[in-house]
Amino acid sequence: MLKLSGIKKTFNPGTVNEKKALTGIDLVLNEGDFATVIGGNGAGKSTTLNAIAGVWPVDEGEILIDGINVTKLPEFKRAKYLGRVFQDPMTGTAAGMQIEENLALAARRGTRRSLKRGITAAEREEYKEKLKILDLGLEERMTTKVGLLSGGQRQALTLLMATLKKPKLLLLDEHTAALDPKTAAKVLEVTDKIIAGDNLTAIMITHNMKDAIAHGNRLIMMHEGHIIYDVSGEEKKNLKVSDLLRKFEQARGGEFANDRMMLT
């Protein structure tokens, strides 16, 4: 479903601020893969997701989504293949609109985005059933303004909106990092349920090593712009946090007590 071949990206080339963010990423995700991605600050995790989404052009390499070469496509043309949830719960929804109106906009992605014809009874019933998946009681509050929801509720709604029209690939960019631990656990539970239920192919960036081990069928570790560890199956299931710490220490040549990952 996703193939990255030799992806390179350098920011501010030829200046004192030059940063080699990606140094030759090769990655293949099969349909239904749910990969968690971990790495220290500046490892290239979000840069990889931005490269896939087309936020900016890559310097070298190719990006294929479901066999379609999207390397040269601008971000808005790649959007029809992708669902994305960002770290900030306020990013993915329209606060001044109702829950059902937000869902209607998501459902009409790829068509003219207008609510002029209104939301039909059939659509409203469909949204109600979808909201039940979240197990947050939002199906009884469909006319509530999204701005009145908690951060966790908004993030769960954003996740539902991102997957309402089954994307080829779901990108989760630290989508629970801004939530408290209990709420984050609930959103991750919903994430697992939606990905498994729709057999989605997904990439989830996280700084939390426990979450990286507990979720998905594959774990990818990045360091200084390239992949240093890629594990799946039984080997992933048997991983412990101490195993990942050891891998990072090997990559960095020593301990990394100041990294934000150590705090999670």
Secondary structure, DSSP 8 states (H G I E B T S, - for coil): -EEEEEEEEEESTTSTT-EEEEEEEEEEE-TT-EEEEEE-TTSSHHHHHHHHHTSS--SEEEEEETTEE-TT--HHHHGGGEEEE-SSTTSSS-TTSBHHHHHHHHHTTTS----TT---HHHHHHHHHHHHTTTSSGGG-TTSBGGGS-HHHHHHHHHHHHHSS--SEEEEESTTTTS-HHHHHHHHHHHHHHHHHHT--EEEE-S-HHHHHHSSSEEEEEETTEEEEEEEHHHHHT--HHHHHHHHHHHHTS--TTSGGGG-
